Amino acid sequence: MIVASRERYLPTMVNTMVLAMNDWYFYLHRDVYDQAVILSDRYDAFDSLAKAIGCESAEGEATARWFSEHTPKPLSVLAPFLQLIDGTLEQDMELCCGVLHVVTAMIHVKGFPEKPPEVRKSVSFSLTIREEYELAWERFIQSAVPYEKRHASFHFGVAEAVQPIHQHQAALSVTDTVPLFPSFRPLEDDAAVRQESAPKKGSSQEERSATRSLLI
């Protein structure tokens, strides 16, 4: 992945490296960054790498050299790969980075110079790849956080994570509690029930007197 933007973002995608130069910010996947570092160690000049990939004096050399001069290392070492494009490539930073985004996704740039000449000559790209990198860039920007909003985004994330904990730990009021064993009543209620159900002495004595009068 290679993305160029005038805006500074805080990437949320893992293994994303950020470079800056001339009010441009460049976002590279770690794998592409590592390959560029290795190529910069092997080829110390633009011409040496251009010759190694078979693109010396190719169409688009002026744009490739312009890109090499206006981008930070190690991204600048990838400039000769812009000559793999069929057609005229404008000196546009976003367009050039978009082209390299697709190129580095399609071929392993670190090992490309070591491929046989017939294999290297068969590799070329069309300018129609613009649509491919625009979609990828859009996904990256949507997932990233604007740099000036990085603190607000952090606090918002913490609040979202803490809020459910507070909700679950809220104490229940006494009126909301439900007895675990509703079939068992307190001892006071049982005593009151037994007292109400017990026969009254007065009424029993009257019943016995009435019964005796009937038998006499």
N, C-alpha and C positions, 0 to 999 in steps of 0.2 A: 504494500500500500504506500502510495505517495500522494499527499494532498498539499496544495498550496492555498493560502488564504491571507488576506489583509487583516483579518480578525484573529485575535488570540483566543484560543480555546484551551480548556483543561480536558484532555482526553480521558474518557472513561474506559476505552478499549485497552486491554492489557498489551504490554510489549509495544507501546507507541513511543517513539523518540521525537523530540521537538527541536527544530533548528530555526534560527532567525538570521535574517540579513536584508538590509535595504527595505525595512518596513514590511517585509514578507515573513510569514511563518510557515514552516514546512513540517509536516507530520509524516513520519516514516515508520513503517513496521520494523520491528527489531531485526527480522531476517534480512530485509532489504538493506537496512543500515549496516549490518555485519558484512554483507556481500560487497557493499561499496567501500568499506574500510579495507577489505582484503585487496580489492582492485586498485585502490589508491596506493597500497604498498607495492604492488607488482608493477604498476604503470605510473610513472611519475609525471607524465606529460600527456596532453590531449592527443598528439599525433601518434604516440606509441600504442595507446589503446585503440585508436581508430584504425591503425594498420593491423592490429591483432584480430579485430573482428571483421576486417575486409571492407571498411567503409572510408578509406582515405580518399580525399577529393570527390566524395560523393555529393549528390544533391542534398541541400540542406546543411552544408557544412557551416555556412555563416551563422545560421540560427543555433547550431550546436555549439559553436565557439562563444556566441553571445550568452547562451545559457551557462556555460562553464565559467564565465567571468562574473556572472551576477548571482550565483548561488553559493552557499557555504559548503565546505568540505564536510563529509565525504560525498554529499549529493552531487557536487559538480563533476565528479569523475564519471558519472553515468551519461554525460552529455553526448559522447560519440554514438550512443545507441539511438539518439534521435534521427540519425541518418538512415535508420532502417525503415523509415516512413516513405511510402511512395507518394510523391507530390511535394508541393511547396509548403513548408511549415513556417508559420508566422512567428515572429519574435514576441510571443505572448507567454507570460510566465505560467498562467493557469493551464493553457493549452499544452505547453511543453511538459509540465509536471503530470498532466492527465495522460499524455502519451506514454511517459515513462511508467506511470501507474499500471497501464495495460501491458507494456513490454515486460516489466519485472514480474508480472503475474503469469505471463505466458512462457517465458524462458528463464533459465537459471543463469543470470548475467555473470556470476563468478566463473562458471565453467564454460561459458559460450566461446571465449577466445581459443579454447583448447579443442573445439570441435573441428572436424575435417572441413576444408574450404568449401567443398560441394554442399555440405550441410548448412554452413553459414550463409552461402549465397542464396539458398532456397528460402531463407527467412525474411519476410517483409510484412509490413503492416499498412493498412489503409487509414485515411483520416476519418473514416466512418466509426472508428473506435471512440469518438467523442461521446457517443451515447452511453457507452459502457462505463467510462470513468465518472460521468456526471451522476449516474445512479449510485455508484459506490461512494462518491463524495457526499451526496445528500444523506446517505445513511450515517456516515461518520459525523457530519455536522449535527444531525438530529440527536445523536447519542452523546455528543460532547457538551460541556458546560462553558458558557461564555466566561472568560477569565475574571471579569469584573463582578460576576455573580457567584464566584466560587464559594465565598463565605456563607452567603444566604442559602445556597444549595446544601452546604454541609449542615447548617443548623436545621434546615427543613428536614433533612434526612434523619437527623438525630431525634427531632420531635416526633416524626412519624414512627420511629422505632420504639420510643419510650411511651407514647400515648396508650397503646394497647395494654401495656403492663400496668399503668395506673388504673385503667378501667377494670381490669380483672382483680386488682387488689382493693377495690373500693369496698368498705365495710357495709354489710347489710343492716338495715334498721331492725329493731326488735319486732315491729309490727309485721315485717316481711318474713319472719322465721316461721317454720312449720315444724311441729313436733315429729320426731322420728317414729314414735309409737303412739299414734292417736287413740288406739283401743284402750290404753291404760290411762285412768284418771288419777288425779292426785288423791292422796289419802284423805284429805278433808272432804272431797266430793263423795268418796266411798262411805265415809261415816255418816254424811248427811242422808245419803240414799238409804242406808240401813236403818237410820232413825225414822225416816218417813215410812218405810215398809213394815216396821215392827208394829204389832197389834197394840192398840191402846187399851189400858187396863179398865177404864170406865166402861167402855162399850162392851167389852167381854163380860163383865159382871152383870150388866143389864140383860144381855142375851141369855145367860144362865138362869136368871130369875124368871124371865118370860117362858123359858122352856119348862122350868119346874112347875109353874102355874098351870101349864097345859097338861102336865102329867097327873096332877092331883085331881 
